[in-house]
Amino acid sequence: MTVQSALSLEPIDITSTQITKSVNGEDTKDNKRSSDTMGMKHRVDYGIYVFFGSMNPQLAEKTQFSDEDAETIKLMLPKLLENDESSARPAGSMEVLKVFWWKHNCKSGQYSSAKVHRTLIVNPDGSYEVNSLPGLEPAIIAGF
């Protein structure tokens, strides 16, 4: 069993903010606060993220990873970012849009992982194109 997947998440806008600190204890000419520049903080406001992965059949045999385990992963990937949040990523700010799942018909795989991954082209606006490989079509699963 060889399975490969790619998932796409929310074109890239980056906001840069200068970080300063207030220095209250120092006297200035007008008794105003002075500030020191500490650096820059960069934030991706909106972007499409694309991730690729594959399952190695030889390692799966050694670890007793089964087809049922792969199906569980396939079912959970669309919900990967549900309720995922941090101070940098508020709840609901990221979502899985699509999961592309290729399943080979033989243990050694019909094609290399690299060749399969190159069949998926994701554009900055979120649109995508899947170029076919003979005998290998992905299942396209909508996000949660």
MIZAKOL-292011 format. One record per residue (C-alpha): residue number from 1; residue in three letters; x, z, y. Coordinates in nm, 3 decimals, padded with zeros to 5 digits, always signed. Last residue first. Layout:
N
<NUM; 'Ala'; <X; Z; Y>> ...
This chain:
144
<144; 'Phe'; <-01.465; +00.677; +02.036>> <143; 'Gly'; <-01.245; +00.367; +02.039>> <142; 'Ala'; <-01.357; +00.041; +01.881>> <141; 'Ile'; <-01.198; -00.064; +01.550>> <140; 'Ile'; <-01.046; -00.407; +01.503>> <139; 'Ala'; <-00.968; -00.471; +01.134>> <138; 'Pro'; <-00.661; -00.688; +01.131>> <137; 'Glu'; <-00.625; -01.024; +00.957>> <136; 'Leu'; <-00.352; -01.099; +00.704>> <135; 'Gly'; <-00.381; -01.396; +00.465>> <134; 'Pro'; <-00.210; -01.644; +00.696>> <133; 'Leu'; <-00.085; -01.463; +01.008>> <132; 'Ser'; <-00.320; -01.470; +01.301>> <131; 'Asn'; <-00.242; -01.429; +01.667>> <130; 'Val'; <-00.437; -01.137; +01.814>> <129; 'Glu'; <-00.506; -01.162; +02.185>> <128; 'Tyr'; <-00.580; -00.876; +02.420>> <127; 'Ser'; <-00.758; -00.782; +02.739>> <126; 'Gly'; <-00.661; -00.446; +02.883>> <125; 'Asp'; <-00.588; -00.567; +03.236>> <124; 'Pro'; <-00.211; -00.542; +03.178>> <123; 'Asn'; <-00.237; -00.780; +02.879>> <122; 'Val'; <-00.204; -00.676; +02.513>> <121; 'Ile'; <-00.052; -00.928; +02.271>> <120; 'Leu'; <-00.086; -00.843; +01.902>> <119; 'Thr'; <+00.084; -01.086; +01.661>> <118; 'Arg'; <+00.425; -00.940; +01.750>> <117; 'His'; <+00.340; -00.619; +01.559>> <116; 'Val'; <+00.289; -00.818; +01.237>> <115; 'Lys'; <+00.626; -00.992; +01.268>> <114; 'Ala'; <+00.801; -00.662; +01.344>> <113; 'Ser'; <+00.637; -00.488; +01.047>> <112; 'Ser'; <+00.765; -00.759; +00.814>> <111; 'Tyr'; <+00.515; -00.987; +00.641>> <110; 'Gln'; <+00.319; -00.992; +00.311>> <109; 'Gly'; <+00.393; -00.628; +00.245>> <108; 'Ser'; <+00.609; -00.478; -00.031>> <107; 'Lys'; <+00.312; -00.304; -00.192>> <106; 'Cys'; <+00.084; -00.605; -00.187>> <105; 'Asn'; <-00.235; -00.716; -00.013>> <104; 'His'; <-00.129; -00.591; +00.330>> <103; 'Lys'; <-00.364; -00.387; +00.545>> <102; 'Trp'; <-00.364; -00.445; +00.921>> <101; 'Trp'; <-00.542; -00.202; +01.151>> <100; 'Phe'; <-00.596; -00.267; +01.522>> <99; 'Val'; <-00.733; +00.039; +01.702>> <98; 'Lys'; <-00.913; -00.020; +02.028>> <97; 'Leu'; <-00.992; +00.161; +02.355>> <96; 'Val'; <-00.836; +00.501; +02.288>> <95; 'Glu'; <-00.905; +00.720; +02.587>> <94; 'Met'; <-00.720; +00.895; +02.865>> <93; 'Ser'; <-00.851; +01.074; +03.175>> <92; 'Gly'; <-01.134; +01.246; +02.988>> <91; 'Ala'; <-00.992; +01.595; +03.029>> <90; 'Pro'; <-00.732; +01.614; +03.306>> <89; 'Arg'; <-00.386; +01.477; +03.234>> <88; 'Ala'; <-00.100; +01.639; +03.431>> <87; 'Ser'; <-00.242; +01.992; +03.402>> <86; 'Ser'; <-00.313; +01.920; +03.036>> <85; 'Glu'; <-00.591; +01.754; +02.842>> <84; 'Asp'; <-00.685; +01.609; +02.505>> <83; 'Asn'; <-01.054; +01.669; +02.433>> <82; 'Glu'; <-01.076; +01.325; +02.264>> <81; 'Leu'; <-00.731; +01.166; +02.267>> <80; 'Leu'; <-00.705; +01.071; +01.899>> <79; 'Lys'; <-01.073; +00.989; +01.843>> <78; 'Pro'; <-01.012; +00.620; +01.759>> <77; 'Leu'; <-00.714; +00.728; +01.542>> <76; 'Met'; <-00.923; +00.962; +01.320>> <75; 'Leu'; <-01.093; +00.707; +01.092>> <74; 'Lys'; <-00.771; +00.512; +01.025>> <73; 'Ile'; <-00.585; +00.838; +00.961>> <72; 'Thr'; <-00.846; +00.934; +00.702>> <71; 'Glu'; <-00.823; +00.587; +00.546>> <70; 'Ala'; <-00.444; +00.627; +00.514>> <69; 'Asp'; <-00.493; +00.961; +00.336>> <68; 'Glu'; <-00.743; +00.797; +00.098>> <67; 'Asp'; <-00.489; +00.522; +00.023>> <66; 'Ser'; <-00.254; +00.801; -00.084>> <65; 'Phe'; <+00.052; +00.989; +00.042>> <64; 'Gln'; <+00.208; +01.141; -00.271>> <63; 'Thr'; <+00.526; +01.228; -00.076>> <62; 'Lys'; <+00.756; +01.012; -00.290>> <61; 'Glu'; <+00.498; +00.737; -00.328>> <60; 'Ala'; <+00.430; +00.729; +00.046>> <59; 'Leu'; <+00.805; +00.706; +00.110>> <58; 'Gln'; <+00.824; +00.387; -00.094>> <57; 'Pro'; <+00.505; +00.250; +00.063>> <56; 'Asn'; <+00.619; +00.300; +00.425>> <55; 'Met'; <+00.328; +00.334; +00.663>> <54; 'Ser'; <+00.346; +00.154; +00.995>> <53; 'Gly'; <+00.325; +00.229; +01.363>> <52; 'Phe'; <+00.268; +00.066; +01.697>> <51; 'Phe'; <+00.158; +00.211; +02.029>> <50; 'Val'; <+00.026; +00.028; +02.335>> <49; 'Tyr'; <-00.040; +00.205; +02.666>> <48; 'Ile'; <-00.249; +00.038; +02.932>> <47; 'Gly'; <-00.213; +00.208; +03.266>> <46; 'Tyr'; <-00.383; +00.386; +03.551>> <45; 'Asp'; <-00.255; +00.655; +03.784>> <44; 'Val'; <+00.098; +00.678; +03.641>> <43; 'Arg'; <+00.256; +00.965; +03.834>> <42; 'His'; <+00.599; +00.999; +03.991>> <41; 'Lys'; <+00.729; +01.320; +04.150>> <40; 'Met'; <+01.017; +01.288; +04.394>> <39; 'Gly'; <+01.289; +01.528; +04.498>> <38; 'Met'; <+01.347; +01.875; +04.639>> <37; 'Thr'; <+01.325; +01.797; +05.009>> <36; 'Asp'; <+01.380; +02.108; +05.215>> <35; 'Ser'; <+01.122; +02.233; +05.456>> <34; 'Ser'; <+01.134; +02.414; +05.785>> <33; 'Arg'; <+00.857; +02.637; +05.901>> <32; 'Lys'; <+00.822; +02.673; +06.273>> <31; 'Asn'; <+00.984; +02.948; +06.480>> <30; 'Asp'; <+01.042; +02.689; +06.756>> <29; 'Lys'; <+01.421; +02.679; +06.730>> <28; 'Thr'; <+01.423; +02.767; +06.361>> <27; 'Asp'; <+01.472; +03.101; +06.196>> <26; 'Glu'; <+01.492; +03.099; +05.817>> <25; 'Gly'; <+01.270; +03.323; +05.606>> <24; 'Asn'; <+00.977; +03.087; +05.556>> <23; 'Val'; <+01.140; +02.800; +05.368>> <22; 'Ser'; <+00.870; +02.572; +05.239>> <21; 'Lys'; <+00.955; +02.347; +04.948>> <20; 'Thr'; <+00.926; +01.972; +04.939>> <19; 'Ile'; <+00.821; +01.725; +04.673>> <18; 'Gln'; <+00.789; +01.361; +04.776>> <17; 'Thr'; <+00.504; +01.188; +04.597>> <16; 'Ser'; <+00.525; +00.861; +04.405>> <15; 'Thr'; <+00.209; +00.697; +04.275>> <14; 'Ile'; <+00.244; +00.448; +03.992>> <13; 'Asp'; <-00.022; +00.194; +03.902>> <12; 'Ile'; <+00.005; +00.039; +03.555>> <11; 'Pro'; <-00.260; -00.207; +03.434>> <10; 'Glu'; <-00.621; +00.302; +02.923>> <9; 'Leu'; <-00.513; +00.322; +02.566>> <8; 'Ser'; <-00.430; +00.073; +02.298>> <7; 'Leu'; <-00.371; +00.154; +01.935>> <6; 'Ala'; <-00.157; -00.034; +01.691>> <5; 'Ser'; <-00.170; -00.007; +01.315>> <4; 'Gln'; <+00.022; -00.105; +01.005>> <3; 'Val'; <-00.072; -00.039; +00.646>> <2; 'Thr'; <+00.138; -00.099; +00.338>> <1; 'Met'; <+00.000; +00.000; +00.000>> 
